[in-house]
């Protein structure tokens, strides 16, 4: 009896180790570790555990793996004012639960249907990534497996058709093939190897699919259209978050951006100068100094200026709940007049607004620490020199559906203004950058990021970094400016027009697999 208990304990520890090994390898694939390559083998240990036990056992070990992974890549969130260790744990459990359901259903489906894990695993994985990204105010498309490959430009060009989910699909398929291959190479009781012609065919299929995706990417990159270009300047003011909303320093902060702008204009000419999110603190238009300074600057430089302005900070004290505010981007003409304004649509829950605040009994600390911003209504398209462009503010950039709406409306390049000083010198800005690369590739538009403390950069329509603001070899928490030419992209991709068709097909296939598993239990052969 003691021997049996010991065996069970050893098996438990072994499977837990494998699940956590997968979590560690996955975390290594994302910024700031940023290796990318481990993602192609990271799920092999977890898949081995999933396929060796019951659906319930698969769920528990997948949950452990998911919690460890998300806590690893989200560790930086502990540094944000107002977030507690309890919030961090709850976030890890919530996101890890998607891993749990994936593991449980994968085992359930492969037990009961003739479909190989090579097909079911990537289909289910993409389905849960899509669901996790579209769960209303809980939707968080962060840490999607495909994001780990943002530097692998030939591979990620397929995102112009499938979105980031296509890369996730391929990574899971490769992991599944490797896990299955390792299992099949084990010697069976009669001494024969269990690597059948069918399995060899599956491996060949995965190799050919991967090669095809790479070839498609190389062709897309080499066929770059040398179209019209315009010049943009980004200004990185590097205002510390602790000082940003100090009323006695606000004018000084504005003067810093003005100084950097004038310095940039001495070195290069630009058609548009971009300042970060809330670079003009307070309500623009009601402070005469703010309004006159920026208008005078636009006239002096004879350039369009795009800047962010909000009435109060995120993550600040709640103040009056009946005071509604906007987080906005303004475009000023060379004549110093306001041309257009975009109001942020996708607000940050528990920072800029309280989800269902009037209906749900949130803990008092959420109510008092959450702003009362109103969402914008229009996907505003700005224009300079007859070239339309769109603007996203802060984390709006991580939502592919939101981003592509601007391009569908005619934007030929995109600008993201953001303030990431909240996160400190952590992995967060690099993770934001990784997700931004996919927005450019999905829609084949150049993307200009202007961040208060970095990373301010230019991303080409194929995802390559054209340049970034640096000072002394650093890109975070330095001030500076950078001017670059970006190509105009008037063409719309399949993804821009049709959106997440690929992910929706995977979701529909997952539902059919689940229905098939429930209603038609199949005694599968060992060689399915």
N, C-alpha and C positions, 0 to 999 in steps of 0.2 A: 504493500500500500504506500509506504513511504517512498519507494522507488518510483511509483506511478506519479505521485505528487511532484517529486523532483523532476521527472520528465516533463510534466505539464508546466512547471515553473521555468524550466530551461526553454521550452518552446515559446512561452509567453515572452520571456526576455529577448529571445532571438527575434521574434516578430516585431517587438517594440523597437529593437535596435534597427531593424531594416526600415521600419516606418519613419523613424527619426533620421536615418541616413538619407532617405529620399528628401525629407524636409531640408536637411543641410545642403544637399547638392542643388536643390531648387533655389535656395537662398543665395548660394554662390553664383548663380546664373544671372542675378539681378543686380543693379546698382545698389550700393557702391562697390560691392565685390566685382560685379560686372564682367564675369568671365564668359558667359554665354554658352560655351561648349558643354559644361556639365548638364545642361537641360536635356541633352540628347540621351543621357543614361540615367537621369535623376529618378525617374519613375520606375525603373526596373526593380529595385528592392520592394517598393510598395506593391507593385503589380504581382510580384511573386507571393507576397503575403495574402493579397486579395484572392488569388486563384487557388490558394491552398486550404481555405477554411470556409465556413458558412457565411451567408450574407451578413448576419449580425456581427460576426467576428471581423469581417472585412470593414464594416462600418466603424467599429471602435478604433481599429488601427489606422484607418484613413482619417478619422477625426483627430487622432493624436498627431499624425503627420501634417494635417492642414493647420492645426493650431500652432504647431512649432514653426511651420513655414511662414505664416502670416505674422506671427510675433517677431520673427526674425527680420522681415523686410519692413515692418511697421514700428520697429523699436524707437525710431526717432519721434514718434508721436508723444512719447512721455515728456518731451521737452516743451510742449506747447502749454502755455498758461491755461489753467482751467481743466485740463485733462488729468485724470487720476489713474493710479494703477488698476483700479476696478474697471474703469472705462477701457483700458488696454486689454484686460483679460476678456471682457465681454466682446470686444471687437474680434479678438482672436477666436473665441468660441463661435461667434456668428459666422465669420468667414470660413473657419475650419469645418463647419457643418456641411458646407457644399462638398468638400472632400468626402465627408462621411456618407452622404447620400450617393455620390458617385461610386464609391467603393462598394456599397451595399447593392446598388442596382446592377453594377457590372457583374458582380458574382451571381446575382439572381438571374440575370438574363443569360449569361453563358452556361449556367446550370440547366436551363430549361429550353434553350433554343439551339438550332444547328448553326447559328451564325458565329463565326470566329471572333475572338477578342480583338483581332487585328482591325475589324470593322466596328464592333460595338464600343470598344474603349474610346477611340477618338470621337465618335459620334456623341456618346454620352458626355465626354469631357467638354466638348464645344457647347453642348446644350446647357450645361451648368454654368459655364463662363458667361454665356449669353443671358441666362436668367439672373445671375448675380449682378450683371451690369444694368439690368432693367427692372430692378425691384423698387420702383418709386423713389422715395427719399432715402431708402436703404441701398439703392443701386450704386455699386462701386466697381467700375471696371479697372481696378488697380491690381497689379500682380498677375495679369493674364499671361499665360505661358509664352505666347508669341512675343510679348514685350522684351523677353530676355534676348531676342535676336536683333535688336534695333541697329546694331552695328554691321550686321550681315546683309549688306545692301542687295546683292543678287537674290538672296532667298526671299526677302520681304517684299519684293516687287509684286508678288502675287496678291498682296493686300489690296491692290487697285481693283481686284475682282472679288476677293473673299473677305476683305477686311482682315484685321489681326487674327481672326478666328481660323483662317486658313493655315497660318503658321502654327498655331496651337495644335490643330488637327494633325499636321505632318509630324510634329515633335512627338505627340502621343502615339501615333502610328509606329514611328521608329522605335520608341521605348517598348511598345507592346511586342513588336517583332523580335527585339533583342531578348526580352523576358521569356517569350515563348521558345525562342531558339535555345536559350540556356537550359530551359526545362526539358526540351526534346533531346538535347545532347546527352542527358543522363542515361546511363545504361539500365535497361529494364531487367526484370528478374531472369529472363531467358538469355540475357547477354546481347540481345539485339538493340541497336540504337533506334530510337523512336523518331528519327528525322525522316519523314515520308516525302515523296515527290510533291504532295500538296503543300507541305510546309516550305519546301525549297521554292516552289512557285510563288508563295506569298512573300518570301524574302526578296526574290527577284522583282516582284511588283513594287515593293517599297523602294528598292534601289532605283528602279526606272522612274517612279513618280518623283523621287527626290531630284534626280538628274534633270527631269523635265521642268521642275519648278526653278532650278538654278538656270537652265538654259533660257527660260522665259525671262528671268530677271536680267541676265546679261544682255539679251536682245533689247529689253526695255531701256536699260541704262545707255547702251551704245547708240540708241535711236533718239537721243535727246534732241528736242526741237530748239534750234537757236532762234528764238523769237525776240520780240521787243523787250528791252530791259528798262527798269527805272532804278533810281538810287534812293536808298533809305538809310537813315542814321538812327541808331538806338542810343539812348542815354541811360546809363546806369548810375543812379544817384547815391546808392549805398547809404541810405538813411537807417540807422539802427532802430529796431522796433520799439525799444524802450523810450526813444526820443521822438518818434515820428509824429505822435499826436500831442506833443507838448505845445500848448498854445503860444508859449513865449518863443518857440523856435520855428514855428511854421513858415514865417516869412523867410527865415534864413535857409530853410530847406528848399523853398522855391528858388531862392537866389542861387543855390548850388546847381540846380538843374539848368537855370538860365546861363550860368557861367560855363558849364560843360557844353551846352548847346552852341554858344558863341565860339568856344574853342574848336568844336567839331567843324563849324562852318569856315573857320580859317584854313582848315586842312583839306576839306573836300566839300563839294556841292551836293545837295540832296534835294529830292523832290518831296520827301516827307521825313519829318523828324518825330520820333516816337519816344514818349516818356512812359514810365511804368504805371501800374494800377495805383490809384490814390496818391499819385505824385503831387497833386494839388489837394491837400487835406482841407476838409471843410466843404461848404456848399459853394461851388463855383457860380459866379454871377451875383452872389450876395456879399462877397468880400471885394471891395474896390481894388485893393492892392493886388490880389490874385488876378482879377480880370484885366486890369490895366497892364500888369507886368507881362502876361502872356500875349496879350494883343500887341503890345509894343514890340515884343520879341519877334512875333510873326512878321510884323511890318519891317523890322530891322533886317531880318534874315531873308525876307521875301520867300518864305517857305511855309508849306502847310505844317501844322503841329498837331499831333494826336497825343492826348494825355488822359489819365484817369483821375476822377474826382469822386469823393464820397463824403458824406456828412459826418461819419463816425467810423471807428475801426471795427473790424471783426474781432471776436473773442473779447469784447469789452463789456463793461457793466451795462445792464439792460436799460437803465434810465427810464424814460416814459414809454410805456407799451403802446400808447396811442400815437406816438410820433413815427410816421412812416418815412423811410429813407430809400435812396437809390444808390447803387454802385454803378457809376457811369463812365463812358469814354466819350470825349468831345473831340471834334475835328475843327480846328481854327484855320481860316484861310490866310493867305499872305497879306490880305488887307486887314487882318485882325478881327474878323467877324466869325461867329459860330456858324458853321455850315450844317452840321448834323450831330446828333447824340445817339449813342447806343446805351441802353440800360440792361445791365446783367440779367439774364433770364434764369439761368441755372444757379440758384443761390445755394450757399453752403449750409446744410442743416446744423442746428445747434450752435451756429456762429452768426449767421446773418438772419436766420429765421428759425422759429420753433415749429416743426411739422405738426399740423393739426393742433396748434397751440390752444385753441379754444375748446377742443373736444377731448383731448387726452390729459389725464392727470400726471403730467411730468413732475419729477422731483423739483423742489424749489430752486435748487442750484442751477438747473437748466433754464428755468424761467427767468431768473435774475441775470444770468450771464449771456443770454442770447439777444442779439440785435433784433430790430423790427423792420428789416428791409423789405421792400416790395419787389417782386420780380418784374422785369421788363416784359413787353408783349411782342415787340417786333424784331425780326432778324434784320437789323438795319444794314444796308450795304452803302458804304461810303464811296467816294470817287475822287481821284486826283488825276489830272491830265487825261481825262476820259477813260481812266482805268478803274474799274470797280474793285473794291476789296472789303473784307469783313474783319470784325474784331471780336475776339473772345476775351473774357476777363477771368483771371485766376484759373480755377480748376475746370472751367468750362471746356478747356482744351482736351480733357481726358475723355469726354463723351463724344464718340464718333458720330452718332446721329445728330447731335446738336451742331457739331462742327460742319458736317457736310451740307447742312441746310443753307448755310451762307454761300457755299460754292454752287449749290443748285439754284440759288437766287441770283447768280451771276458773278460772284466774287472771283477774281483772277489771281489774287494772292491773299494771304491771311496774316493777321497780326494778333499776337497774344500778349496782353499786358498783365503783369502779375506782380505780387509782392510776396516773396517767399522768405522774408526775414524772420517770420514766425518760427521756421524750422531749424534755424541755426546752421552750423556747418555740419550737415548730416547727409544721409543718402537721399532725402526727399527731393531736393532740386534736380538731382541726376535721374531719379525715377520719373519726375515730371518731364524731363527732356526726352527720355526713352519713349514715353507715350506720345509726345509731340511729333516725333519722327514718323510715327504711323499715320498721324493725321495728314501729314504732307504727302506720304506715299499713296494712301488710300484715294486721295483726290487729285494727285499730281499737281499740287500747287505749292509754291514756295511759302514758307512760314517764317515769320520774323517774331522772335521772342524778346520782349523787353521786360526785364525783372529788376526790381529795386536793388536787390543785393546779389543778383545773378541766379541762374546762368542766362545772360542775354546773348542771343546768337541768331544766325541766319541758317535756315534749313532749306536745302534745295528740294525740288519737286520729286526727287528720287530718294530723299532721306539723308543725303550727305550734308555734313556740317560745312558751310561755306566760310564761316568765321564766327568768333565769339569774343566778347569783351574780356580782356585779361589785363592784369597789372602786376608786374613783378612775378609772373608765372602763375598767379592765382586768378581764379574766375569767380570765386565767391567772396563776398564782403570786401569788394574793392570798387572804387568809383572809376568811371571811364566812359568812353563812347566809341562807336565803330560805325563806319559807313561802308556799305557794300551795294553792288548792283544785283538785282534779282530778276529772273526772267518772268515774263507774264505768261500765264497758262490759261488760254481761252477754251481749251478742250475739257470735256467732262468724261470721267472714267465710268466704267460699269458700276463701280461701287457708289460713286456720287449719285448716279441716276437711280439705282435700284436698291442701294443700302445693303442690309445684312441678309440677303437672300440665302447665302451659303449657311449661315448660322441657323436661320429659320428652317431650312431643309433638314439640318441635323436635329433640330428640336422636334420636328414632325416625325423623323425617323425614330427618335428615342421613344416617342409616345407609342408608335406602332410596335417597337420592340417590347416595350413594357406590356402592351395589350396582348401581344403574341405570347409572352411569357406567362401571363396570368391565365389566359383562356385556352391556350393550346400547349399544355405541358408536353415537352418532347424528350424522349429518351435519346440523348445524343450519343453518338459514337465517340470513341476516344480520339478520333482523328478529324474532328470537325474543324 
